[in-house]
């Protein structure tokens, strides 16, 4: 083999090594970016789940408040009816 052939083979081998290094670097970069995107997506999903849980708790608290207000309103109506009865009885007694 002539020295020119050795030079071409050396150049081809160097180019192959450089290309393999470049392809590996691109693959690793893409892999890191994908992992970061997945982690961000998981964080977002966890945050969304937490907001859903808090929203459900707020709705439940509002429902309990509405029930209590309805109960209080019924009791006030009953007390007003009793007061009217007492006022009517007091007027009859006078």
C-alpha positions in Angstrom: 0.0 0.0 0.0 1.1 3.4 -0.8 1.4 6.3 1.7 -1.5 8.0 0.0 -3.8 5.1 0.7 -2.7 5.1 4.3 -3.5 8.9 4.4 -6.9 8.4 3.0 -7.6 5.5 5.4 -6.4 7.7 8.3 -8.6 10.6 7.1 -11.6 8.3 6.7 -11.1 6.8 10.1 -10.8 10.3 11.7 -13.9 11.4 9.9 -15.8 8.3 11.1 -14.7 9.0 14.7 -15.7 12.6 14.5 -19.1 11.7 13.0 -19.7 9.1 15.7 -18.8 11.6 18.4 -21.1 14.2 16.9 -24.0 11.6 16.6 -23.4 10.5 20.2 -23.4 14.1 21.5 -26.6 14.9 19.6 -28.3 11.7 21.0 -27.2 12.6 24.6 -28.4 16.1 24.2 -31.8 15.0 22.9 -32.0 12.4 25.6 -31.4 15.1 28.3 -33.9 17.4 26.8 -36.5 14.7 26.7 -35.9 13.7 30.3 -36.2 17.4 31.3 -39.5 17.7 29.4 -40.8 14.6 31.0 -39.8 15.9 34.5 -41.4 19.2 33.7 -44.6 17.5 32.5 -44.7 15.3 35.7 -44.2 18.5 37.8 -47.1 20.1 35.9 -49.3 17.1 36.3 -48.5 17.0 40.1 -49.4 20.7 40.4 -52.6 20.2 38.4 -53.6 17.3 40.6 -53.0 19.4 43.7 -55.1 22.2 42.3 -57.9 19.7 41.5 -57.7 18.4 45.0 -57.9 21.9 46.5 -60.8 22.7 44.2 -62.7 19.6 45.3 -62.0 20.6 48.9 -63.3 24.1 48.3 -66.4 22.8 46.6 -67.0 20.4 49.5 -66.6 23.2 52.0 -69.0 25.4 50.1 -71.6 22.6 50.0 -71.2 22.2 53.8 -71.6 25.9 54.3 -74.7 26.0 52.1 -76.2 23.1 54.1 -75.5 24.9 57.4 -76.9 28.1 56.1 -80.1 26.3 55.0 -80.4 24.7 58.4 -79.9 28.1 60.2 -82.5 29.7 57.9 -85.0 27.0 58.8 -84.3 27.4 62.5 -84.7 31.2 62.2 -88.1 30.7 60.4 -89.2 28.4 63.2 -88.1 30.9 65.8 -90.0 33.7 64.0 -93.1 31.5 63.9 -92.8 30.8 67.7 -92.3 34.6 68.3 -95.5 35.4 66.3 -97.4 32.8 68.3 -96.1 34.2 71.5 -97.0 37.8 70.4 -100.5 36.6 69.4 -100.9 34.9 72.8 -99.7 38.0 74.7 -102.2 40.2 72.7 -105.0 37.8 73.6 -104.0 37.9 77.3 -104.0 41.7 77.4 
